[in-house]
Amino acid sequence: MLGHHYTRTFLETAVASMNAGCNLELSYGMRNNVFMHIPQALAMGNITLQMLRDRVRPLFYTRMRLGEFDPPAMNPYSTLDLCAVQSPEHRNLSLEAAVKSFVLLKNVRGTLPLRARDLPGKRLAVVGPFADNPRVLFGDYAPVPEPRYIYTPRRGLETLMANVSFAAGCREPRCQQYSRAEVAGAVGAADVVVVCLGTGTDVETEAKDRRDLSLPGHQLELLQDAVQ
């Protein structure tokens, strides 16, 4: 209604949403709430009482399964406190999820995985705006953990028995100011180069779309300089 002008009024929007199967609104506030017009739509015959019941039923079924209507003593979630947040069990599970969700598009000559037993005496270079900047590593709406639990690529690689050099090349994802000399100095004598590039919420978030899928700023140039 407001952005795409698919509908013209709150009432029309409520009816269209209900007919489409939508049963929950993320509203701007009670006064500008589309679904507050459902009683009017029901009274006018635009929707039926059975449709309203069909939309409401899964919502309350979910709330019941979550224990929202149970006494607190019966709800297992009520026993959780902040000590459960970032507990060792949860961090181990996060690590497992990360390892199992990596997507390797190409592995020329078995470059990966890097094995600790093969690294003593080797020189690793980790470069790019995402190499050691915790702030840019989290997506839109992602909770940010305590700094001591954040492992940037640089921090992770430095746990290995290798000589790690680092150069950001540019300090933020937009990469408007790029230092070729900084990157060249880090990768010049390296046996392995890890290039960390991307976008992050500085470049794209909800309601902030990009016109193309190219790497921002001088990031492509940084990549080419790092691997030439």
Residue pairs with C-beta under 8 A, 6 or more apart in sequence:
1 7
1 8
1 9
1 10
1 12
1 13
1 34
6 16
7 13
7 16
10 32
10 34
10 36
10 37
11 37
11 40
11 41
11 44
11 46
13 34
13 37
14 34
14 35
14 37
14 38
14 41
15 41
15 46
15 47
17 25
17 34
17 35
18 38
18 41
18 47
18 51
18 52
18 55
19 47
19 51
21 55
22 55
23 55
23 56
23 58
23 59
24 59
25 33
25 34
25 35
27 33
27 34
27 35
30 36
38 47
38 52
41 47
42 48
42 49
42 52
63 69
66 77
67 74
67 75
67 76
67 77
68 75
72 78
84 90
86 145
86 146
86 149
91 149
104 112
111 192
114 160
114 192
116 160
116 161
119 160
119 161
119 162
120 161
120 162
121 162
121 163
122 162
122 163
122 191
122 192
123 162
123 163
123 164
123 165
123 189
123 190
123 191
123 192
124 157
124 160
124 162
124 163
124 164
124 165
124 190
124 191
124 192
124 193
124 194
125 164
125 165
125 166
125 167
125 186
125 187
125 190
125 192
125 193
125 194
125 226
126 132
126 153
126 154
126 157
126 164
126 165
126 166
126 186
126 193
126 194
126 196
127 166
127 167
127 168
127 169
127 183
127 186
127 187
127 193
127 194
127 195
127 196
127 222
127 226
128 168
128 169
128 195
128 196
128 197
128 219
128 222
128 223
128 226
129 136
129 168
129 169
129 170
129 171
129 172
129 173
129 175
129 196
129 197
129 198
129 219
130 136
130 137
130 152
130 153
130 173
130 196
130 197
130 198
130 200
131 152
131 153
131 154
131 166
131 167
131 168
131 194
131 196
132 152
132 153
132 154
132 155
132 166
132 168
133 152
133 168
133 171
133 172
134 147
134 150
134 152
136 172
136 173
136 198
136 200
136 201
136 202
137 150
137 152
137 200
138 144
138 201
139 201
140 201
140 205
140 206
141 206
153 194
153 196
154 164
154 166
157 164
157 194
158 164
165 185
165 186
165 187
165 190
166 186
167 179
167 182
167 183
167 185
167 186
167 187
168 182
169 175
169 178
169 179
169 180
169 182
169 183
169 218
169 222
169 226
170 176
170 177
170 178
170 179
170 217
170 218
170 219
170 222
171 177
172 202
173 198
173 199
173 200
173 202
173 203
173 216
173 217
173 219
174 202
174 203
174 216
174 217
175 215
175 216
175 217
175 218
175 219
175 222
176 217
176 218
178 217
178 218
178 221
178 222
180 221
180 222
180 225
183 222
183 225
183 226
184 225
187 193
187 225
187 226
193 226
193 227
195 222
195 223
195 226
195 227
197 215
197 219
197 222
197 223
199 210
199 216
203 210
203 216
204 210
214 220
215 223
